[in-house]
Amino acid sequence: MYGMVNKFISTTVINRYSEQDWKDINQPLEDYESSFIEMQPYSDDVTFNLVGACVTHLNVDAATFLRQMGEDWVKETSQGSYRSMYALVSGGAFEFLSNLNNMHQVISAQLKELVPPSFLCTKNDDDSITIHYYSTRDGLEPFVEGLLLGVCNYFNEPATITFVEAKTEDTPFSTFRINFV
C-alpha cells in the first residue's frame, strides 16, 4: 500500500483514541510513521504490522479498527486531498460508489504501482445496494465496510452495512449490502 495509507493510521488512532495512544504506539517503532513517503508504495506487510501494533496497544479487534479506519478515510479524504473528486458526484452514495472504479483509474495515473480494488454496485428493488468487492488483498472487508458507511454518512444517507459473503475460490468477490434507514 502507499505511504499515505500508512501515515493515515495515526489519524484514526489520534481521532478515535488519543494522541498519547499514538505516541505510545509510534515510540517503540522509532517514529515509524514519519519515515513514510505518501506517494511511495510499501509492502502490504508494513501496513498490516502497523495495524497489528495499533490493535494490540488499543486492545481492540482488527475488524473494529479497520472499520474505524474506513470511516475516517472517507471523512478525511472528502475534506482534504480528494475533496474535488467527492464534489464531482451530486447523485448520492449509489452514484459515488458506482464511480469508484473510475476514480481509482484517475488516481492510478498518478500512482503507477497502485493496485486498487474494484466495485460492482447494483441498486435493488427495495432501494438497497448490493456491492461486489474485488481485491487482490485479503482481510480488508472490515475496512471496506467502514468506507461504505463513511460514504453514506458523507452523503447524509443513514444506512446499515451488512457483510453478506466473503470471496472464495469459486467467487472472486466479497459481497456487501447497504440498507438505507
C-alpha positions in Angstrom: 0.0 0.0 0.0 1.1 3.5 -0.4 2.6 5.6 2.3 -0.5 7.8 2.6 -2.4 4.8 4.0 0.3 4.0 6.5 0.5 7.6 7.6 -3.3 7.7 7.9 -3.3 5.0 10.5 -2.1 7.6 13.0 -5.1 9.9 12.1 -7.5 7.1 13.2 -5.6 6.4 16.4 -5.5 10.1 17.4 -9.1 10.9 16.4 -10.7 7.8 17.9 -8.5 7.2 20.9 -5.9 9.8 21.8 -2.7 11.5 20.7 -0.9 9.8 23.7 -2.0 6.4 22.4 -0.4 7.2 19.0 2.8 8.3 20.8 2.9 5.1 22.8 2.4 3.0 19.6 4.8 5.0 17.5 7.6 5.3 20.1 8.8 1.7 20.1 8.6 1.8 16.3 11.1 4.7 16.4 8.8 7.2 14.8 8.0 4.8 12.1 5.2 7.0 10.7 7.4 9.9 9.8 9.5 7.7 7.6 6.7 7.1 5.1 6.6 9.0 1.9 2.9 9.4 0.9 3.3 8.7 -2.8 5.6 5.7 -2.4 4.4 2.1 -2.4 5.3 -0.1 0.6 4.8 -3.8 1.2 1.3 -4.7 2.5 3.1 -6.4 5.4 4.2 -3.0 6.6 0.6 -1.8 6.8 -0.7 -4.9 8.4 2.1 -4.9 11.0 1.3 -1.3 11.9 -2.4 -2.1 12.2 -1.3 -5.0 14.4 0.7 -2.8 16.7 -2.3 -0.5 17.0 -4.9 -3.1 17.8 -2.5 -4.7 20.4 -1.9 -1.4 22.1 -5.5 -0.2 21.9 -6.9 -3.7 22.9 -9.5 -3.7 20.1 -10.0 -6.3 17.5 -8.6 -5.7 14.0 -12.0 -5.7 12.3 -13.2 -2.9 14.6 -10.1 -0.8 14.0 -10.2 -1.4 10.2 -13.9 -0.3 10.2 -12.9 2.9 12.0 -10.1 3.5 9.5 -12.5 3.1 6.6 -15.0 5.6 8.0 -12.2 8.0 8.9 -10.6 7.7 5.5 -13.8 9.0 3.8 -14.1 11.8 6.3 -10.5 12.9 5.9 -10.2 12.5 2.1 -13.6 14.2 1.4 -12.3 17.3 3.3 -8.7 17.1 2.1 -6.7 15.9 -0.8 -9.6 14.2 -2.7 -12.3 16.8 -1.9 -12.7 17.7 -5.6 -13.4 14.1 -6.6 -16.2 13.9 -4.0 -17.6 17.2 -5.2 -17.9 15.8 -8.7 -20.7 13.5 -7.5 -24.1 15.0 -6.8 -26.3 11.9 -7.0 -25.5 10.5 -3.6 -23.9 7.3 -2.3 -25.0 5.0 -5.1 -23.6 7.3 -7.8 -20.4 7.8 -5.9 -19.9 4.0 -5.3 -20.8 3.3 -8.9 -17.9 5.6 -9.9 -15.2 4.3 -7.5 -13.6 2.4 -10.3 -13.3 5.5 -12.4 -11.9 7.5 -9.5 -9.3 4.8 -8.9 -8.4 4.8 -12.6 -7.7 8.6 -12.3 -5.7 8.1 -9.2 -3.7 5.2 -10.8 -2.5 7.7 -13.4 -0.5 9.4 -10.6 0.3 6.3 -8.5 1.8 3.9 -11.1 2.1 0.9 -8.8 -1.4 1.3 -7.3 -3.4 -2.0 -7.2 -6.8 -0.7 -6.4 -9.8 -2.8 -5.7 -12.9 -2.7 -7.9 -16.5 -2.5 -7.1 -19.7 -3.6 -8.9 -22.7 -1.8 -7.5 -26.3 -2.8 -8.1 -29.4 -0.9 -6.9 -32.0 -3.4 -5.7 -35.8 -3.1 -6.0 -36.1 -2.1 -2.3 -33.5 0.8 -2.9 -30.8 -1.1 -1.0 -27.4 -1.5 -2.8 -25.5 -4.7 -3.3 -21.8 -4.3 -3.7 -19.3 -6.8 -5.1 -15.8 -6.0 -3.9 -12.9 -7.4 -5.9 -9.4 -7.2 -4.4 -6.1 -9.0 -4.6 -5.7 -8.3 -0.9 -7.3 -10.5 1.8 -8.8 -9.4 5.1 -9.8 -5.8 4.2 -13.5 -6.4 4.2 -13.9 -4.6 7.6 -12.1 -1.6 6.1 -14.5 -1.6 3.1 -17.4 -1.9 5.4 -16.2 1.3 7.1 -15.6 3.0 3.8 -19.2 2.2 2.7 -20.6 3.6 5.9 -18.4 6.7 5.6 -19.6 7.3 2.0 -23.3 7.0 3.2 -22.5 9.4 6.1 -20.8 11.8 3.7 -23.9 12.0 1.5 -26.2 12.3 4.6 -27.8 8.9 3.7 -28.0 7.0 7.0 -27.5 3.3 6.4 -26.6 0.0 7.8 -23.9 -2.0 6.1 -24.1 -5.8 6.1 -21.2 -8.0 5.1 -23.0 -10.8 3.2 -20.3 -13.1 2.0 -16.5 -13.4 1.7 -14.8 -14.2 -1.5 -14.0 -17.9 -2.1 -12.0 -19.9 -4.7 -15.2 -20.1 -6.7 -16.4 -16.5 -6.2 -13.8 -13.8 -6.8 -15.5 -11.1 -4.8 -16.9 -10.3 -1.3 -20.5 -9.1 -1.1 -21.9 -6.2 1.0 -25.4 -4.8 1.2 -26.3 -1.3 2.1 -29.8 -0.7 3.6 -30.8 2.9 4.0 -32.6 3.8 7.2 
